[in-house]
């Protein structure tokens, strides 16, 4: 059962997210609540694997609306995020129609919405569902400053001007979640336009609660052993990739699949692919006697 923005409170967000198997504390729930009520983007920074992207997914499920995801990467351009013309189809249409229609008629047809390739930002603006979509701008820190500057303009107006078509403005502002792993510093301009929260690795108690929801068949004793070991790994300062919540869940599922009864050195070595993602980290943990 979904809820509407008018019905929510920070406390109800905690409960509704938990129904979607997502554990949120009061500070995160309050940030989400204010983003919804004030219609402002929410910038979430934090360590990889701490549930930033997952929050946008479960928020869309909670509100019974669509999730539209823009995955940022180095070199992404405004066109790749907004729209592009479907040139092959336009050329084919020209060849078919050039014998029977005038140039002006062909031009008006090929530069129409049916030949637009709608990328995530335009999809969010044109969304026609009963509720505004959740627009996830994922890993904004991977894009460059020029693209970030373009986003400032887009987030200010939620409209797009297509020279051949005109200006298209969103009928309903999308709910915007922006994530960053802090591989570079996000600019002040974007920060000023967003609400902000930093998420980090969960406490042992919170991580055990997450496992009880995500892997309920796992025995409580084994769940505690998993969390204790993962928490210990995170205390190793020079690991290149510390295990996040997703790795904890993967490992718990692997142990369940193997019918493991307890965590032994042999079990750890045979399943470490679930939570160690670098050979350098393997060597480091062996040096410390952890593996």
C-alpha positions, 0 to 999 in steps of 0.5 A, spaced: 500 500 500 502 506 498 502 513 501 501 520 498 506 526 500 500 529 504 499 523 508 507 523 511 510 524 517 518 523 518 515 517 523 511 514 518 516 515 513 521 510 517 515 505 518 513 505 510 520 505 508 521 499 513 515 495 509 520 496 503 525 493 507 529 499 508 531 501 515 532 509 515 534 513 522 530 519 524 535 524 521 534 521 514 527 520 514 526 527 516 531 529 510 526 525 506 520 528 509 523 536 508 525 534 501 518 532 499 514 537 503 519 543 500 519 540 493 527 541 493 532 536 491 535 532 496 543 531 495 545 524 499 553 523 500 556 518 503 560 511 502 559 507 497 554 501 498 550 505 504 544 505 501 544 512 497 541 509 491 537 504 494 533 509 498 531 512 491 528 506 489 524 504 495 521 511 495 518 510 489 515 504 491 513 507 497 509 513 493 507 508 488 510 512 482 515 511 477 523 511 478 527 515 473 534 514 473 540 518 470 546 514 471 552 520 471 559 518 468 565 521 466 564 525 460 556 525 460 553 531 456 547 535 456 544 531 450 545 524 453 541 526 459 536 530 456 534 528 449 537 527 442 534 526 435 533 519 432 537 521 426 536 514 422 529 514 423 529 522 421 533 520 414 528 514 413 522 518 413 525 524 409 527 518 403 520 516 404 516 522 404 521 527 399 517 525 393 510 527 396 511 532 401 514 539 401 520 541 404 516 545 410 512 539 411 517 534 412 521 539 416 515 539 421 514 532 421 521 530 422 522 535 428 516 533 432 516 529 438 515 522 435 522 523 433 525 525 440 529 520 444 527 522 451 533 521 456 532 521 463 531 528 464 526 529 459 522 523 461 521 526 468 519 533 465 514 529 460 512 524 466 504 523 465 503 519 471 498 521 477 504 522 481 510 525 480 516 521 479 522 520 483 528 522 479 535 519 481 541 523 479 546 517 481 553 519 482 553 526 480 561 526 482 563 522 476 560 527 472 564 534 470 563 541 473 560 543 466 555 538 466 553 540 474 552 547 472 547 545 466 544 541 472 543 547 476 539 551 470 535 544 469 533 544 477 531 551 477 526 551 472 524 544 471 523 546 463 527 544 457 527 548 451 528 544 444 529 549 438 525 545 433 519 544 438 519 549 443 519 550 451 517 544 455 515 545 462 514 540 468 506 539 470 509 536 476 516 537 479 519 530 480 522 528 486 529 529 486 534 525 489 542 526 488 547 521 490 555 522 491 560 518 493 565 524 494 570 522 488 570 529 487 567 535 491 560 537 488 560 545 487 557 550 492 551 552 487 548 545 487 549 544 494 545 551 495 539 548 491 539 542 495 537 539 502 543 535 504 545 529 508 551 524 509 550 517 510 555 512 513 556 505 515 550 503 520 551 501 527 551 494 529 544 494 531 542 497 525 545 493 520 542 487 524 536 490 523 537 490 516 539 483 515 533 481 519 529 484 514 533 482 508 535 475 510 530 473 515 531 466 514 538 467 517 539 464 524 540 470 529 546 467 531 549 467 524 547 474 523 550 477 529 557 473 527 556 476 520 555 483 522 561 483 527 566 481 522 563 486 517 564 491 522 571 489 524 573 489 517 571 497 516 575 498 522 581 497 517 583 504 515 587 502 509 582 498 505 581 500 498 574 498 498 570 497 505 564 493 505 558 496 505 551 494 506 550 491 500 556 486 501 553 484 508 547 482 505 550 478 499 554 475 504 548 473 508 545 470 502 551 466 500 551 463 507 544 461 507 545 458 500 551 454 503 547 452 509 553 455 513 551 454 521 557 458 523 563 463 521 569 459 521 576 461 518 574 456 512 567 459 511 570 466 511 576 464 506 571 460 501 566 466 501 570 472 501 568 474 494 562 477 497 565 482 501 572 483 498 573 486 492 580 487 491 586 483 491 590 488 495 585 488 500 586 480 500 593 481 501 592 486 507 587 482 511 592 476 510 597 480 513 593 482 519 591 475 520 584 477 519 583 472 513 
